[in-house]
Amino acid sequence: MDRRQANEALGRVAEPYMSATNRANVRGCVGGRNLGRFNWFEDRGPRANEVGIVAQSAGWRVYSTDERAYEQYEEVYGDEEEALADFLKKVRATNRYFARRAERLQGEVTP
């Protein structure tokens, strides 16, 4: 039984983008939801508070950075599909965190 069949047996339905995790679908998800704070296969150093995916000779590297652009997380995948799924999950989480942080900070400001 593969992962999709196991999820269906448990009553879980995968999001449409997960049915075929490829660069076009992931890029469409990120662009379609106006998500930011990411490095999409760019040949540059990491920036503060971003998630990145880069191709390397050993595979695909997914990383995330802190406010000083120091890499807090790094994983190298041999399979591009797994790397893209992890990248998308981390981009969404990072954007959720900063959206909630902005709301919280806005609520602390007194008029």
NUMINU-850270 format. One line per 5 residues: their letters; for each residue y, x negated, z negated of N, C-alpha, C. Coordinates in Angstrom, 1 decimal, decimal comma. Atoms other than C-alpha are relative to their C-alpha. Example, Ala and Ser with C-alpha at 12.3 -4.5 7.8 and 13.67 -1.06 7.14 Angstrom:
BEGIN
as = -1,2:-0,9:0,0:-4,5:-12,3:-7,8:1,2:-0,9:0,0 ~ -1,1:0,9:0,0:-1,1:-13,7:-7,1:1,1:0,8:-0,8
This chain:
BEGIN
mdrrq = -1,2:-0,9:0,0:0,0:0,0:0,0:1,2:-0,9:0,0 ~ -1,3:0,8:0,0:3,4:-1,5:1,0:1,0:0,6:-0,9 ~ -1,0:-0,4:0,9:6,6:-1,2:-0,9:0,6:1,4:0,3 ~ -0,5:-1,3:-0,4:7,8:1,8:1,1:-0,9:1,1:-0,4 ~ 1,0:-1,0:0,4:4,6:3,7:0,6:0,0:0,2:-1,5
aneal = 0,0:-0,1:1,4:4,7:3,0:-3,1:1,2:0,8:-0,5 ~ -1,3:-0,7:0,4:8,3:4,2:-3,5:-0,2:1,5:0,4 ~ 0,2:-1,4:-0,4:7,4:7,4:-1,5:-0,9:0,7:-1,0 ~ 1,0:-0,6:0,9:4,4:8,0:-3,8:0,7:0,3:-1,4 ~ -0,7:-0,3:1,3:6,8:7,8:-6,8:1,1:0,9:0,2
grvae = -1,1:-1,0:-0,2:9,2:10,2:-5,2:1,4:-0,7:0,3 ~ -1,2:0,7:-0,3:11,8:7,5:-4,4:0,2:0,0:1,5 ~ -0,3:0,1:-1,5:13,6:7,6:-1,1:1,0:-1,1:0,1 ~ -0,9:1,2:-0,3:15,1:4,4:0,2:1,2:0,5:0,7 ~ -1,2:-0,3:-0,7:18,6:4,4:1,4:-0,2:-0,3:1,5
pymsa = 0,2:0,2:-1,4:18,9:4,5:5,2:0,0:-1,5:0,5 ~ -0,2:1,4:-0,4:20,0:0,8:5,5:-1,2:-0,8:-0,4 ~ 1,2:0,7:0,4:16,8:-0,3:3,7:-1,2:0,2:1,0 ~ 1,2:-0,2:-0,9:14,5:1,1:6,4:-0,1:-1,2:1,0 ~ 0,0:1,2:-0,9:15,5:-1,9:8,6:1,2:-0,9:-0,4
tnran = -1,1:0,9:0,5:17,4:-4,6:6,8:0,2:-1,1:1,0 ~ -0,4:1,1:-0,9:19,0:-6,7:9,4:1,5:-0,2:0,0 ~ -1,5:0,3:0,1:22,4:-8,3:9,9:0,9:1,1:0,5 ~ -0,9:-1,1:-0,5:23,8:-5,4:11,9:0,1:1,1:-1,0 ~ 0,0:-1,1:1,0:22,8:-2,8:9,3:0,7:-0,4:-1,2
vrgcv = -0,6:0,4:1,3:23,9:-4,8:6,3:1,5:-0,2:0,3 ~ -1,4:0,2:-0,3:27,2:-5,7:8,0:0,7:1,4:0,2 ~ -0,5:-1,4:-0,1:27,7:-2,0:8,8:0,2:0,6:-1,3 ~ -0,1:-0,5:1,4:27,1:-1,1:5,2:1,2:-0,6:-0,7 ~ -1,1:0,6:0,7:29,6:-3,6:3,9:1,3:0,4:0,6
ggrnl = -1,2:-0,4:-0,7:32,2:-2,8:6,5:0,3:1,5:-0,1 ~ -0,2:-1,4:0,0:31,7:0,9:6,4:0,5:0,5:-1,4 ~ -0,4:-0,4:1,4:32,3:1,1:2,6:1,2:-0,8:-0,4 ~ -1,2:0,8:0,4:35,3:-1,3:2,7:-0,3:-0,9:-1,2 ~ 0,3:0,9:1,1:33,6:-3,7:0,4:0,6:-1,4:0,3
grfnw = -0,6:1,3:-0,1:35,2:-7,1:-0,2:-0,7:-1,0:-0,8 ~ 0,5:1,1:0,9:34,6:-10,3:-2,1:-1,3:-0,5:0,5 ~ 1,3:0,6:-0,5:31,9:-11,8:0,1:0,3:-1,0:1,1 ~ 0,0:1,0:-1,0:31,2:-14,7:2,4:-1,2:0,4:0,9 ~ 1,0:-0,4:-0,9:29,3:-13,5:5,5:-0,3:-1,1:1,0
fedrg = 0,5:1,1:-0,9:27,6:-16,6:7,0:1,2:-0,9:0,5 ~ -1,1:0,9:-0,3:31,0:-18,5:7,0:-0,3:-1,4:-0,4 ~ 0,2:1,4:0,4:30,9:-22,3:7,0:1,3:-0,5:-0,8 ~ -1,1:0,4:0,9:33,3:-22,9:4,1:-0,5:0,0:-1,5 ~ 0,4:0,1:1,5:33,2:-23,5:0,3:0,1:1,4:-0,6
prane = 0,0:-1,3:0,7:32,7:-20,7:-2,2:1,4:0,3:-0,5 ~ -1,3:-0,5:0,6:35,8:-18,7:-3,4:-0,3:0,7:-1,3 ~ 0,1:-0,7:1,3:36,4:-17,1:-6,7:-0,5:1,4:0,1 ~ 0,5:-1,4:0,1:34,5:-13,9:-7,6:-0,6:0,5:1,3 ~ 0,6:-0,5:-1,2:32,5:-13,6:-4,4:-1,5:-0,2:0,0
vgiva = 1,4:0,1:-0,3:29,0:-13,1:-3,2:-0,1:-0,6:1,4 ~ 0,2:0,6:-1,3:27,8:-15,2:-0,2:-1,4:-0,1:0,5 ~ 1,3:0,3:-0,6:25,0:-15,6:2,2:0,3:-1,0:1,1 ~ -0,1:1,1:-1,1:24,6:-18,7:4,4:-1,3:-0,4:0,4 ~ 1,3:0,4:-0,6:21,9:-19,9:6,7:0,0:-1,5:-0,3
qsagw = 0,2:1,4:0,3:20,5:-23,3:5,7:-1,4:-0,4:0,7 ~ 1,3:0,4:-0,7:17,6:-25,4:7,1:-1,2:0,5:-0,8 ~ 1,2:-0,4:0,9:15,4:-24,3:4,1:-0,1:1,6:0,0 ~ 0,1:-1,4:0,0:16,2:-20,6:4,7:1,4:0,6:-0,1 ~ -1,3:-0,7:0,2:19,0:-18,2:3,6:0,3:-0,1:-1,4
rvyst = -0,5:0,1:1,4:21,0:-18,9:0,5:0,9:1,1:-0,4 ~ -0,9:-1,0:0,5:22,5:-16,1:-1,5:0,6:-0,5:-1,3 ~ -0,6:0,5:1,2:25,0:-17,0:-4,2:1,1:1,0:-0,5 ~ -1,2:-0,7:0,6:27,7:-15,5:-6,5:0,7:-0,9:-0,8 ~ -0,9:1,0:0,7:30,6:-17,2:-8,1:0,8:0,7:-1,1
deray = -0,9:-0,6:1,1:32,8:-16,7:-11,2:1,4:-0,2:0,4 ~ -1,5:0,1:-0,3:36,6:-16,7:-11,5:0,5:-1,4:0,4 ~ -0,4:1,4:-0,4:36,7:-20,5:-11,0:-0,8:-0,4:1,3 ~ 0,8:0,3:-1,2:34,5:-20,3:-7,8:-1,2:-0,9:-0,3 ~ 1,3:0,7:0,4:31,6:-21,9:-9,8:-1,1:0,9:0,3
eqyee = 1,1:-0,8:-0,3:28,3:-20,7:-8,5:-0,8:0,3:-1,3 ~ 0,8:-0,5:1,2:26,6:-18,6:-11,3:-1,4:0,4:0,4 ~ 1,3:-0,4:-0,4:23,7:-17,5:-9,2:-0,3:-0,6:1,4 ~ 0,4:0,5:-1,3:21,8:-19,0:-6,3:-1,5:0,2:0,2 ~ 1,4:-0,2:-0,3:18,6:-18,1:-4,6:-0,2:-0,3:1,5
vygde = 0,3:0,4:-1,4:17,1:-19,5:-1,4:-1,2:0,8:0,4 ~ 1,1:-0,9:-0,5:14,9:-17,1:0,6:-0,5:-0,6:1,3 ~ 0,6:0,3:-1,3:12,5:-17,9:3,4:0,0:1,1:1,0 ~ -0,1:-1,2:-0,8:12,8:-14,4:4,7:1,4:0,6:0,0 ~ -1,4:-0,5:-0,2:16,1:-13,2:6,1:0,2:1,4:-0,5
eeala = -0,1:-1,3:0,4:15,4:-9,6:5,3:0,1:0,1:-1,6 ~ -0,1:0,0:1,4:14,9:-10,3:1,6:1,4:-0,5:-0,4 ~ -1,4:0,5:0,3:18,1:-12,4:1,5:1,1:1,0:0,3 ~ -1,0:-1,0:-0,3:20,1:-9,7:3,2:0,0:1,2:-1,0 ~ 0,1:-1,0:1,0:18,8:-7,1:0,7:0,6:-0,4:-1,3
dflkk = -0,6:0,6:1,3:19,7:-9,3:-2,3:1,5:-0,1:0,2 ~ -1,4:0,2:-0,3:23,1:-10,1:-0,7:0,7:1,4:-0,1 ~ -0,6:-1,3:0,0:23,9:-6,4:-0,2:0,1:0,6:-1,4 ~ 0,1:-0,5:1,3:22,8:-5,5:-3,7:1,1:-0,7:-0,9 ~ -0,9:0,8:0,8:25,0:-8,2:-5,2:1,5:0,3:0,4
vratn = -1,4:-0,4:-0,5:28,1:-7,3:-3,0:0,4:1,3:-0,6 ~ -0,3:-1,3:0,6:27,9:-3,7:-4,2:0,2:-0,1:-1,5 ~ -0,2:0,1:1,4:27,5:-4,7:-7,8:1,3:-0,7:-0,4 ~ -1,3:0,7:0,2:30,5:-7,1:-7,6:1,1:0,9:0,2 ~ -1,1:-0,9:-0,3:32,7:-4,5:-6,0:0,1:1,1:-1,1
ryfar = -0,1:-1,0:1,1:31,7:-1,9:-8,6:0,6:-0,5:-1,3 ~ -0,6:0,7:1,2:32,5:-4,3:-11,4:1,5:-0,1:0,1 ~ -1,5:0,2:-0,1:36,0:-5,1:-10,1:0,7:1,4:0,2 ~ -0,6:-1,3:-0,1:36,7:-1,4:-9,3:0,1:0,6:-1,4 ~ 0,0:-0,5:1,4:35,8:-0,4:-12,9:1,0:-0,8:-0,9
raerl = -1,0:0,9:0,8:37,8:-3,4:-14,3:1,4:0,4:0,3 ~ -1,4:-0,4:-0,4:40,9:-2,3:-12,3:0,3:1,3:-0,7 ~ -0,2:-1,3:0,7:40,5:1,3:-13,7:0,3:-0,2:-1,4 ~ -0,1:0,2:1,4:40,1:0,0:-17,2:1,4:-0,6:-0,3 ~ -1,2:0,7:0,2:43,1:-2,3:-16,9:1,2:0,9:0,3
qgevt = -1,0:-0,9:-0,4:45,2:0,4:-15,3:0,2:1,0:-1,2 ~ 0,0:-0,9:1,1:44,4:2,7:-18,3:0,7:-0,7:-1,2 ~ -0,6:0,7:1,1:45,6:0,0:-20,7:1,5:-0,2:0,1 ~ -1,5:0,1:-0,2:49,1:-0,2:-19,2:0,7:1,2:-0,5 ~ -0,8:-1,1:0,6:51,6:1,9:-21,1:1,2:0,2:0,9
p = -1,1:-0,3:-0,9:54,2:3,7:-19,0:1,4:-0,3:-0,6
